[in-house]
Amino acid sequence: MHSHLSRCGLTWGLALLALSATSAAIAQSWPQKPIKVIAPYPPGGPSDLVMRTAADKIQAILKQPIVIENQPGAGGNIGAAAVARAAPDGYTFLIATDTLLTVNPHVYKTMPFKLDDLKPVSVLSSFSQTLVCNPSLGVKTLSELIAKAKTTSLSYASGGPGVPGHLSTELLLNMTGMQMVHVPYKGPAPAMQDVLAGQVPCGLLAGPTVLPHVRSGKLTALAVSGQGRSPTLPEVPTIAEAGVKGYEADFSLILLAPKQVPDEVVAKFRQAVVDALRTPEATERLKATDQIVIGSTPEVAAAKIAKDNAKWGVVARKIGLSLD
C-alpha cells in the first residue's frame, strides 16, 4: 500500500514536473505569431488609446505584430467572454476598464464568463473623473455644491448607468448625504453637451471630455474623484482634499489573460507592455488624456480588483442598479 502511494506521488510529481517543463518551453519559444488584444468597447476609448500608444514598441520588443480588436457589447462582457474562452496559448489578451470586473458582476444578472476565468496581468494605467458644473449654477467649490444641493433640487449627468461617473457620483452622494437626480446619457460626450448648455447643472465626467471646456471657462471644475490630483488639471483638488474624507474613486485599465496561460508567458507579455508604456513618449501621450501609467504586478492587479469589487458592490446594491 505504502509503495503504491509513493509510486502515485512519484507519478504525480513527474506529471507536474513535465507540465512546468512544458509551460517553460512554451514561454521560451513564445511568441511565434501575432498576438491579439481584445478591447471590449467601441473604438476610440481609453483602452484603445493605451494599447495603440504601446503597440509599436511592444512589436519591436516581441518581434511579432500586435492586433487590437474591438468587440463591444454588454458593458464589455462580450469581449471578455471571448477572451475567457480563448485557447490559453498566450496569443489572446484582454484590455478593459476595471469596472468590467468590479461593477458588471453586481449589475448584470447573467454574466457570460466567471471572474476567475481571467487571470490579471497588470494594472496598466489609472484615471479619475472630474466633477464639473455649469458656471450659471454659481458654485466654485465642492462645499458650495453640497450646501446648494441641500436647498435646491439638482441633477447630474453621466455617460450612462453603471459607468465610472455614475458610480463615483453615487458614492459621493452616499458619503455626503447630498441628493441629486441622475440623468444618464449614451456616453460622456452627449452628457457634457447638456452640462455645457445648462440643461443639467453638473456631471462627474472623464477628464479628456471636459478639459477644453474647463480651460476655456465654460465649465467650472470642482474636484477630481481619484486618490491623487489629475495630471492635466493639477490645480483642482481631489474630492477628499475638498472635504469628503476617505473618498476615493480611481479607475484603471487592466490587462488580463485566459486563466490557464502559463505564468512565464504572462510575465513576458506584461514586461513588454509595461516597458512600452513607460517610454517618455507613451507616458506623456497618456498624461495628456488624464491617465497615469502604473504597470503593476499581477498580484497588485488582483488585489485592486478584489478591493474595488467589494466597494462598488455596496454602491450598486444601495442604488439597486441592474443593467439587464
Order of alpha helices (4+ residues) and beta strands (2+ residues): alpha-beta-alpha-beta-alpha-beta-alpha-alpha-beta-beta-alpha-beta-alpha-beta-alpha-beta-alpha-beta-beta-alpha-alpha-beta-alpha
